[in-house]
Amino acid sequence: MDAARRGDAARAGDTARTGDTARTGDTARTGDTARTGDTARTGDAVESTFHGERAVVLQWGHLQATVLPEVGANLVSFRDLARGFMFLHEPGADEMDDFRQKPYLYGIPVLFPPNRYDGGTFTYAGKRVQLPVNEAETGTHLHGFLYDTAWDVKDSGNNRGESYVVLSVAVDEAHPLYAQWPFCFTVELRYGLNEFGLSQRISVRNDGDDLMPCLIGFHTAFNAPFTEHAGAGREGAEPGGAERRGSAEAYRCRISIGDRWELDDRGLPTGAKLPLTAYEQALRDEGAYPFATPMDNHYTALTRGGYNRMELWDMRSDVTLVYDVGPRFRQWMLWNHSGQPGFFCAEPQVNVVNAPNLMRGPDAGDAANLVDSVNVVDAPRAVNDWKAGLAADEIGLIPVRPGEVWEAHSRLYARDGGLN
């Protein structure tokens, strides 16, 4: 796809015919992403800009999604234009500097690998991984390297069933990231938008000759309430805005969590699991206010009725946003901005935080004797025990063999009604 020129002027007010497909290089005709109340362009996928950043805008009826290829393929916006809902925490024009510094606090950033790694280092299948220590206070590497990497737009358009965009990033020996992550691989991310909501497909292909760990997650940031700058205590909120446009107090969150992992003072798992508090049980069962207490918590995933998902209910409008991440994401992180209303992050992960550094052989001693690095996967036997007695697959150390493709699917949609 031809790159959109930054600052291209967009004609306002045009509407698309149902089934029209955007030609490669077309620019969106609504400037930046459409404002609440703009006419929906059914079945469109066009290039545009978002506050100065190159963007691909998907449109289907009253739904709109915006992806920023050059900032980590972040799906930075998902809106219901008819209701005036902004489901994701998206940056305003005056927040773009903060977004560029911390893109993992907005939209749906790709974390590869997700969360923290002690010293930024581990060994996998005989290869030493050394990521930069980018959180000095904990001495860890945080959130990986794909959330701010430029991705290629591989394809986009409308196939009559949905508007879609396909993005990819490939790393080989010549790529600058190979020094940190010494594996050859391609990650492909596909978003589709139609009447069933926003679909997401992520795939990881091993292009090299060695086993590679598939450590991946999403730092998905949800608005509560679903309107821009409306939460009490939210930076930039207007006086009285919460009463006029909805308050976070009217929201309840339910998420399919199982056990809570104990974290030390550096945010790294100790290996122990903790019983859920009464509040966490409410989050799991009937739903609870997502800002009742500060959270930076790590959980196993426990499917509910066959689903692994987060549900966010707006009680005033009686609309529930559903984030169905499927069974391949067996861990969750929950972070709620120290309990400040406005937005929180429900983060599905394949692996436990710092998982490679928590592995040990069956003859190792107590927790104090954990080795700094081990051959996590010794093909064909991927059964090195963890210090809590779990096998590698239980903590998400999934090997992607040469030529193999690992894939997962998620969906984000809104439905009428509460937490049934």
Backbone hydrogen bonds in HBPLUS format (Angstrom, degrees):
<---DONOR---> <-ACCEPTOR-->    atom                        ^
c    i                          cat <-CA-CA->   ^        H-A-AA   ^      H-
h    n   atom  resd res      DA  || num        DHA   H-A  angle D-A-AA Bond
n    s   type  num  typ     dist DA aas  dist angle  dist       angle   num
A0008-ASP N   A0005-ARG O   3.18 MM   3  5.79 149.1  2.28 140.4 137.0     1
A0020-ASP N   A0017-ARG O   2.96 MM   3  5.58 159.8  2.00 146.3 145.1     2
A0026-ASP N   A0023-ARG O   2.91 MM   3  5.57 162.9  1.94 145.1 144.5     3
A0047-GLU N   A0026-ASP O   3.01 MM  21  5.73 138.4  2.19 143.2 148.1     4
A0028-ALA N   A0047-GLU O   2.39 MM  19  5.59 121.1  1.72 135.8 152.1     5
A0038-ASP N   A0035-ARG O   2.95 MM   3  5.69 163.9  1.97 148.2 148.3     6
A0044-ASP N   A0059-GLN O   3.06 MM  15  5.01 163.8  2.09 136.4 141.5     7
A0059-GLN N   A0044-ASP O   2.89 MM  15  5.01 156.6  1.95 149.6 146.5     8
A0046-VAL N   A0057-VAL O   3.05 MM  11  5.43 157.8  2.10 148.7 150.5     9
A0057-VAL N   A0046-VAL O   2.80 MM  11  5.43 162.1  1.83 169.0 168.6    10
A0048-SER N   A0055-ALA O   2.85 MM   7  5.10 162.2  1.89 140.6 142.0    11
A0055-ALA N   A0048-SER O   3.02 MM   7  5.10 156.5  2.07 133.1 127.3    12
A0050-PHE N   A0053-GLU O   2.70 MM   3  5.03 153.6  1.77 144.3 153.7    13
A0053-GLU N   A0050-PHE O   2.98 MM   3  5.03 168.0  1.99 112.8 116.3    14
A0056-VAL N   A0067-VAL O   2.90 MM  11  5.27 152.3  1.98 148.3 156.7    15
A0067-VAL N   A0056-VAL O   2.96 MM  11  5.27 166.7  1.97 149.8 153.5    16
A0058-LEU N   A0065-ALA O   2.73 MM   7  5.10 168.3  1.74 162.9 165.8    17
A0065-ALA N   A0058-LEU O   2.95 MM   7  5.10 158.7  2.00 139.3 145.0    18
A0060-TRP N   A0063-LEU O   2.96 MM   3  5.24 164.3  1.98 148.0 148.9    19
A0063-LEU N   A0060-TRP O   2.93 MM   3  5.24 162.7  1.96 134.5 134.3    20
A0081-LEU N   A0062-HIS O   2.76 MM  19  5.20 152.6  1.84 173.4 165.8    21
A0064-GLN N   A0079-ARG O   3.01 MM  15  5.20 152.0  2.09 148.4 151.0    22
A0079-ARG N   A0064-GLN O   2.78 MM  15  5.20 167.1  1.80 158.7 163.2    23
A0066-THR N   A0077-SER O   2.95 MM  11  5.09 153.3  2.02 139.3 143.4    24
A0076-VAL N   A0066-THR O   2.89 MM  10  5.90 114.4  2.33 148.9 167.3    25
A0068-LEU N   A0074-ASN O   2.94 MM   6  5.36 154.2  2.01 138.1 145.7    26
A0071-VAL N   A0068-LEU O   3.23 MM   3  5.55 161.8  2.27 112.3 117.8    27
A0151-TRP N   A0069-PRO O   2.86 MM  82  5.19 168.4  1.88 141.7 145.5    28
A0074-ASN N   A0071-VAL O   3.32 MM   3  6.18 149.8  2.42 121.2 125.6    29
A0072-GLY N   A0149-THR O   2.85 MM  77  4.72 138.1  2.02 129.3 139.1    30
A0076-VAL N   A0074-ASN O   3.01 MM   2  5.30 115.3  2.44 108.6  91.4    31
A0108-ILE N   A0075-LEU O   3.10 MM  33  5.17 128.3  2.38 111.6 126.3    32
A0087-PHE N   A0078-PHE O   3.03 MM   9  5.77 146.0  2.15 166.6 172.7    33
A0080-ASP N   A0085-PHE O   3.01 MM   5  5.05 156.4  2.07 135.2 142.6    34
A0084-GLY N   A0080-ASP O   2.90 MM   4  5.85 128.7  2.17 141.7 157.1    35
A0085-PHE N   A0080-ASP O   3.02 MM   5  5.05 144.5  2.15 146.9 147.5    36
A0086-MET N   A0226-PHE O   2.48 MM 140  5.02 173.3  1.48 154.6 157.2    37
A0223-ASN N   A0087-PHE O   2.90 MM 136  5.49 167.4  1.92 134.6 138.8    38
A0089-HIS N   A0221-ALA O   2.96 MM 132  5.43 160.0  2.00 127.4 130.4    39
A0107-GLY N   A0089-HIS O   2.97 MM  18  5.58 148.9  2.07 133.1 142.8    40
A0095-GLU N   A0092-GLY O   2.92 MM   3  5.11 161.5  1.95 111.3 117.0    41
A0099-PHE N   A0095-GLU O   2.90 MM   4  6.19 155.7  1.96 151.2 159.2    42
A0100-ARG N   A0096-MET O   2.89 MM   4  6.07 158.4  1.93 147.2 151.6    43
A0101-GLN N   A0097-ASP O   3.15 MM   4  6.37 145.0  2.28 140.9 149.8    44
A0102-LYS N   A0098-ASP O   2.80 MM   4  5.94 153.1  1.87 151.9 159.9    45
A0105-LEU N   A0102-LYS O   3.15 MM   3  6.00 165.4  2.17 127.4 128.5    46
A0106-TYR N   A0103-PRO O   3.25 MM   3  5.65 162.0  2.29 118.0 118.7    47
A0221-ALA N   A0107-GLY O   2.99 MM 114  5.46 165.2  2.01 158.9 163.8    48
A0219-HIS N   A0109-PRO O   3.26 MM 110  5.56 152.7  2.34 141.2 149.0    49
A0111-LEU N   A0217-GLY O   2.82 MM 106  5.01 168.7  1.83 148.2 145.2    50
A0217-GLY N   A0111-LEU O   2.92 MM 106  5.01 141.0  2.08 146.5 151.2    51
A0145-PHE N   A0112-PHE O   3.25 MM  33  6.22 154.0  2.32 138.4 132.5    52
A0143-HIS N   A0115-ASN O   2.94 MM  28  4.58 156.4  2.00 121.6 128.8    53
A0117-TYR N   A0141-HIS O   2.95 MM  24  5.21 135.9  2.14 140.5 151.6    54
A0120-GLY N   A0117-TYR O   2.83 MM   3  4.95 159.5  1.87 120.4 124.6    55
A0141-HIS N   A0117-TYR O   3.02 MM  24  5.21 158.2  2.07 140.0 145.7    56
A0121-THR N   A0118-ASP O   3.37 MM   3  6.42 171.9  2.38 125.2 125.1    57
A0119-GLY N   A0139-GLY O   2.97 MM  20  5.60 147.3  2.07 146.4 152.2    58
A0131-LEU N   A0120-GLY O   2.64 MM  11  4.61 173.5  1.64 151.5 149.1    59
A0122-PHE N   A0129-VAL O   3.17 MM   7  5.38 147.2  2.28 137.6 144.9    60
A0129-VAL N   A0122-PHE O   2.74 MM   7  5.38 175.4  1.74 177.0 178.6    61
A0124-TYR N   A0127-LYS O   2.85 MM   3  5.25 158.3  1.89 147.8 150.1    62
A0127-LYS N   A0124-TYR O   2.89 MM   3  5.25 167.8  1.91 119.1 122.6    63
A0135-GLU N   A0140-THR O   3.17 MM   5  5.54 140.9  2.33 173.0 166.3    64
A0138-THR N   A0135-GLU O   3.19 MM   3  5.84 145.5  2.31 115.0 123.3    65
A0139-GLY N   A0135-GLU O   2.96 MM   4  5.94 127.0  2.25 145.7 160.7    66
A0140-THR N   A0135-GLU O   3.41 MM   5  5.54 155.9  2.47 141.3 141.8    67
A0139-GLY N   A0136-ALA O   3.25 MM   3  4.91 136.7  2.45  90.8 103.0    68
A0149-THR N   A0146-LEU O   3.38 MM   3  4.95 160.2  2.42  95.1 100.9    69
A0152-ASP N   A0168-SER O   2.82 MM  16  5.28 167.2  1.83 166.2 162.1    70
A0168-SER N   A0152-ASP O   2.91 MM  16  5.28 150.6  1.99 143.1 152.2    71
A0154-LYS N   A0166-VAL O   2.74 MM  12  5.36 141.2  1.88 143.5 154.8    72
A0155-ASP N   A0166-VAL O   3.31 MM  11  5.06 154.5  2.38 133.8 134.0    73
A0166-VAL N   A0155-ASP O   2.73 MM  11  5.06 163.6  1.76 154.1 151.3    74
A0157-GLY N   A0164-TYR O   3.07 MM   7  5.61 153.1  2.14 148.1 148.0    75
A0164-TYR N   A0157-GLY O   2.92 MM   7  5.61 158.0  1.97 155.8 158.2    76
A0159-ASN N   A0162-GLU O   3.14 MM   3  5.88 147.9  2.25 165.0 164.9    77
A0163-SER N   A0193-LEU O   2.99 MM  30  5.21 161.8  2.02 150.8 151.0    78
A0193-LEU N   A0163-SER O   2.76 MM  30  5.21 153.8  1.83 154.6 161.4    79
A0165-VAL N   A0191-TYR O   2.97 MM  26  5.51 148.0  2.07 153.8 161.4    80
A0191-TYR N   A0165-VAL O   3.00 MM  26  5.51 161.6  2.03 161.5 166.5    81
A0167-LEU N   A0189-LEU O   2.80 MM  22  5.19 170.3  1.81 156.7 159.9    82
A0189-LEU N   A0167-LEU O   2.79 MM  22  5.19 167.4  1.81 153.3 157.2    83
A0169-VAL N   A0187-VAL O   2.99 MM  18  5.48 150.2  2.08 152.3 160.9    84
A0187-VAL N   A0169-VAL O   2.94 MM  18  5.48 164.4  1.97 162.5 164.9    85
A0171-VAL N   A0185-PHE O   2.88 MM  14  5.49 169.1  1.89 167.7 171.3    86
A0185-PHE N   A0171-VAL O   3.01 MM  14  5.49 145.0  2.14 142.5 153.5    87
A0175-HIS N   A0172-ASP O   3.01 MM   3  5.36 158.0  2.06 113.7 120.8    88
A0178-TYR N   A0175-HIS O   3.03 MM   3  5.54 159.3  2.08 117.6 124.0    89
A0180-GLN N   A0177-LEU O   3.05 MM   3  5.47 137.0  2.24 107.9 118.8    90
A0181-TRP N   A0177-LEU O   2.93 MM   4  6.11 162.4  1.97 155.6 161.5    91
A0183-PHE N   A0181-TRP O   2.70 MM   2  5.72 143.9  1.83 108.6  97.6    92
A0207-ASP N   A0184-CYS O   2.86 MM  23  5.09 140.9  2.02 123.1 130.5    93
A0186-THR N   A0205-ARG O   2.99 MM  19  5.21 151.5  2.08 143.3 151.5    94
A0205-ARG N   A0186-THR O   2.85 MM  19  5.21 169.8  1.86 156.9 160.5    95
A0188-GLU N   A0203-SER O   2.92 MM  15  5.24 159.9  1.96 146.4 153.0    96
A0203-SER N   A0188-GLU O   2.91 MM  15  5.24 155.8  1.97 153.5 159.1    97
A0190-ARG N   A0201-ARG O   2.85 MM  11  5.08 162.3  1.88 150.3 156.1    98
A0201-ARG N   A0190-ARG O   2.88 MM  11  5.08 152.1  1.95 147.7 154.6    99
A0192-GLY N   A0199-SER O   3.07 MM   7  5.03 155.0  2.13 129.5 135.2   100
A0199-SER N   A0192-GLY O   2.79 MM   7  5.03 161.4  1.82 148.9 154.5   101
A0194-ASN N   A0197-GLY O   3.12 MM   3  5.47 159.6  2.17 147.4 153.3   102
A0197-GLY N   A0194-ASN O   2.93 MM   3  5.47 160.6  1.97 123.9 125.5   103
A0198-LEU N   A0412-LEU O   2.82 MM 214  5.07 174.9  1.82 157.9 156.7   104
A0412-LEU N   A0198-LEU O   2.82 MM 214  5.07 157.0  1.87 147.2 155.2   105
A0200-GLN N   A0410-SER O   2.90 MM 210  5.07 155.6  1.95 148.6 143.6   106
A0410-SER N   A0200-GLN O   2.89 MM 210  5.07 157.2  1.94 146.3 151.4   107
A0202-ILE N   A0408-ALA O   3.01 MM 206  5.51 163.0  2.04 157.2 162.6   108
A0408-ALA N   A0202-ILE O   2.96 MM 206  5.51 151.3  2.04 155.3 164.0   109
A0204-VAL N   A0406-TRP O   2.77 MM 202  5.14 155.0  1.83 149.3 157.5   110
A0406-TRP N   A0204-VAL O   2.85 MM 202  5.14 163.0  1.87 150.1 151.4   111
A0206-ASN N   A0404-GLU O   3.07 MM 198  5.79 159.6  2.12 163.1 169.6   112
A0403-GLY N   A0206-ASN O   2.89 MM 197  5.31 157.5  1.94 144.8 149.3   113
A0212-MET N   A0400-VAL O   3.15 MM 188  5.24 151.2  2.23 133.7 142.5   114
A0400-VAL N   A0212-MET O   2.79 MM 188  5.24 160.4  1.83 155.4 162.3   115
A0214-CYS N   A0398-ILE O   2.99 MM 184  5.56 151.4  2.07 155.7 164.8   116
A0350-VAL N   A0216-ILE O   2.92 MM 134  5.70 159.7  1.97 171.8 177.1   117
A0218-PHE N   A0348-PRO O   3.08 MM 130  5.80 148.2  2.18 156.0 165.7   118
A0346-ALA N   A0220-THR O   3.06 MM 126  5.72 135.2  2.27 161.0 168.3   119
A0222-PHE N   A0344-PHE O   2.76 MM 122  5.52 160.5  1.80 176.1 169.6   120
A0344-PHE N   A0222-PHE O   3.04 MM 122  5.52 147.4  2.15 144.9 154.2   121
A0224-ALA N   A0342-GLY O   2.96 MM 118  5.16 164.9  1.98 127.5 128.1   122
A0234-ARG N   A0231-GLY O   3.04 MM   3  5.24 156.8  2.09 127.8 128.0   123
A0237-ALA N   A0234-ARG O   2.94 MM   3  5.43 155.3  2.00 143.1 140.5   124
A0241-GLY N   A0238-GLU O   2.94 MM   3  5.09 161.4  1.98 129.7 130.0   125
A0244-ARG N   A0240-GLY O   3.18 MM   4  6.45 158.0  2.23 151.2 157.7   126
A0245-ARG N   A0241-GLY O   2.88 MM   4  5.86 165.8  1.90 157.1 160.1   127
A0246-GLY N   A0242-ALA O   2.95 MM   4  5.10 120.1  2.32 133.2 138.5   128
A0250-ALA N   A0247-SER O   3.06 MM   3  5.73 163.1  2.09 116.9 121.9   129
A0251-TYR N   A0248-ALA O   3.02 MM   3  5.45 149.4  2.12 124.9 123.7   130
A0315-MET N   A0250-ALA O   2.89 MM  65  5.45 163.9  1.91 173.7 170.5   131
A0252-ARG N   A0313-TRP O   3.04 MM  61  5.15 150.4  2.13 137.4 146.8   132
A0313-TRP N   A0252-ARG O   2.78 MM  61  5.15 169.3  1.79 161.8 161.4   133
A0253-CYS N   A0288-ALA O   2.73 MM  35  5.28 171.4  1.73 141.8 142.3   134
A0288-ALA N   A0253-CYS O   2.89 MM  35  5.28 149.9  1.98 134.8 139.9   135
A0254-ARG N   A0311-GLU O   2.84 MM  57  5.13 158.6  1.88 149.8 155.3   136
A0311-GLU N   A0254-ARG O   2.69 MM  57  5.13 163.6  1.72 160.6 165.4   137
A0255-ILE N   A0283-LEU O   2.93 MM  28  6.03 152.6  2.01 140.4 148.2   138
A0257-ILE N   A0255-ILE O   2.86 MM   2  5.76 133.9  2.07 109.3  94.9   139
A0256-SER N   A0309-ARG O   3.14 MM  53  5.80 149.0  2.24 149.6 159.0   140
A0302-LEU N   A0256-SER O   2.88 MM  46  5.25 169.2  1.89 128.4 132.0   141
A0258-GLY N   A0300-THR O   2.76 MM  42  5.04 152.5  1.84 138.3 136.3   142
A0300-THR N   A0259-ASP O   2.83 MM  41  5.36 154.2  1.90 150.3 158.5   143
A0260-ARG N   A0274-LEU O   3.47 MM  14  5.20 165.1  2.49 156.0 151.9   144
A0274-LEU N   A0260-ARG O   2.69 MM  14  5.20 167.0  1.71 158.7 163.3   145
A0261-TRP N   A0298-HIS O   2.79 MM  37  5.46 159.6  1.83 142.1 149.2   146
A0262-GLU N   A0272-ALA O   2.92 MM  10  5.50 176.5  1.92 152.0 150.9   147
A0270-THR N   A0262-GLU O   2.97 MM   8  5.87 152.9  2.04 147.9 151.2   148
A0264-ASP N   A0268-LEU O   2.78 MM   4  5.44 159.6  1.82 146.8 150.1   149
A0267-GLY N   A0264-ASP O   2.99 MM   3  5.36 165.4  2.01 119.2 121.1   150
A0281-GLN N   A0277-THR O   2.89 MM   4  6.16 150.8  1.97 150.8 159.2   151
A0282-ALA N   A0278-ALA O   3.06 MM   4  6.32 146.4  2.18 140.1 148.8   152
A0283-LEU N   A0279-TYR O   2.98 MM   4  6.37 149.9  2.07 145.5 154.0   153
A0284-ARG N   A0280-GLU O   3.02 MM   4  6.27 144.4  2.15 140.1 149.5   154
A0285-ASP N   A0281-GLN O   2.87 MM   4  6.04 148.1  1.97 145.9 154.8   155
A0287-GLY N   A0282-ALA O   2.64 MM   5  5.29 147.7  1.74 168.7 158.7   156
A0336-ASN N   A0295-MET O   3.10 MM  41  5.52 150.1  2.19 145.9 146.1   157
A0297-ASN N   A0334-LEU O   2.90 MM  37  5.26 143.0  2.03 153.7 154.3   158
A0334-LEU N   A0297-ASN O   2.86 MM  37  5.26 157.1  1.91 150.8 157.0   159
A0299-TYR N   A0332-TRP O   2.79 MM  33  5.10 169.8  1.80 155.9 157.8   160
A0332-TRP N   A0299-TYR O   2.85 MM  33  5.10 163.4  1.88 145.0 146.8   161
A0301-ALA N   A0330-ARG O   2.94 MM  29  4.86 147.9  2.04 126.5 119.7   162
A0304-ARG N   A0307-TYR O   2.76 MM   3  5.21 159.4  1.80 152.3 152.8   163
A0307-TYR N   A0304-ARG O   3.08 MM   3  5.21 166.2  2.10 109.1 113.0   164
A0325-VAL N   A0308-ASN O   2.96 MM  17  5.94 144.6  2.09 156.5 167.0   165
A0310-MET N   A0323-TYR O   2.97 MM  13  5.05 151.5  2.05 132.2 139.1   166
A0323-TYR N   A0310-MET O   2.77 MM  13  5.05 159.0  1.81 162.2 166.3   167
A0312-LEU N   A0321-LEU O   2.85 MM   9  5.06 158.0  1.90 147.2 154.5   168
A0321-LEU N   A0312-LEU O   2.81 MM   9  5.06 162.5  1.84 148.5 146.3   169
A0314-ASP N   A0319-VAL O   2.82 MM   5  5.35 176.6  1.82 166.1 164.9   170
A0318-ASP N   A0314-ASP O   2.78 MM   4  5.51 124.9  2.08 142.2 159.2   171
A0319-VAL N   A0314-ASP O   3.24 MM   5  5.35 146.4  2.36 139.0 145.2   172
A0417-GLY N   A0318-ASP O   2.78 MM  99  5.06 161.0  1.81 145.6 140.0   173
A0320-THR N   A0415-ARG O   2.85 MM  95  5.40 172.6  1.86 168.0 169.6   174
A0415-ARG N   A0320-THR O   2.89 MM  95  5.40 156.2  1.94 148.6 155.7   175
A0322-VAL N   A0413-TYR O   2.68 MM  91  5.37 177.1  1.68 175.2 176.1   176
A0413-TYR N   A0322-VAL O   3.02 MM  91  5.37 156.2  2.08 146.6 154.3   177
A0324-ASP N   A0411-ARG O   2.88 MM  87  5.26 146.9  1.99 165.4 168.0   178
A0411-ARG N   A0324-ASP O   2.86 MM  87  5.26 148.4  1.96 143.6 153.8   179
A0331-GLN N   A0349-GLN O   3.06 MM  18  5.01 141.0  2.22 161.6 157.1   180
A0349-GLN N   A0331-GLN O   2.89 MM  18  5.01 165.5  1.91 139.3 138.0   181
A0333-MET N   A0347-GLU O   2.89 MM  14  4.89 143.9  2.02 131.7 143.4   182
A0347-GLU N   A0333-MET O   2.87 MM  14  4.89 177.0  1.87 157.9 157.7   183
A0335-TRP N   A0345-CYS O   3.04 MM  10  5.14 165.0  2.07 149.2 153.7   184
A0345-CYS N   A0335-TRP O   2.70 MM  10  5.14 175.6  1.70 168.5 170.0   185
A0339-GLY N   A0336-ASN O   2.92 MM   3  5.29 134.8  2.12 107.8 120.9   186
A0340-GLN N   A0337-HIS O   3.10 MM   3  5.57 160.5  2.14 113.9 119.8   187
A0352-VAL N   A0395-ILE O   2.99 MM  43  5.27 157.3  2.05 135.8 135.8   188
A0355-ALA N   A0352-VAL O   3.16 MM   3  5.21 141.7  2.31 138.4 130.2   189
A0357-ASN N   A0354-ASN O   3.09 MM   3  5.72 130.5  2.35 118.2 129.9   190
A0358-LEU N   A0355-ALA O   2.96 MM   3  5.23 160.5  2.00 114.5 120.9   191
A0360-ARG N   A0385-ASP O   2.89 MM  25  5.75 158.8  1.93 155.1 159.5   192
A0364-ALA N   A0361-GLY O   3.17 MM   3  5.55 165.6  2.19 119.5 120.0   193
A0369-ASN N   A0366-ASP O   2.89 MM   3  5.61 161.4  1.92 124.2 130.3   194
A0370-LEU N   A0367-ALA O   3.38 MM   3  5.68 156.4  2.44 117.3 114.9   195
A0376-VAL N   A0374-VAL O   2.98 MM   2  5.42 112.8  2.44 110.9  93.5   196
A0381-ARG N   A0378-ASP O   2.88 MM   3  5.58 139.0  2.05 138.0 131.5   197
A0386-TRP N   A0390-LEU O   2.79 MM   4  5.14 150.0  1.87 149.1 159.2   198
A0389-GLY N   A0386-TRP O   2.83 MM   3  5.16 160.4  1.86 117.9 121.9   199
A0394-GLU N   A0391-ALA O   3.00 MM   3  5.45 139.1  2.17 110.1 121.7   200
A0395-ILE N   A0392-ALA O   3.16 MM   3  5.64 149.2  2.26 110.1 118.2   201
A0397-LEU N   A0392-ALA O   3.14 MM   5  5.31 165.1  2.16 145.8 141.1   202
A0396-GLY N   A0393-ASP O   3.31 MM   3  4.95 165.5  2.33  97.1 100.0   203
A0404-GLU N   A0401-ARG O   2.86 MM   3  5.32 163.4  1.89 138.7 142.4   204
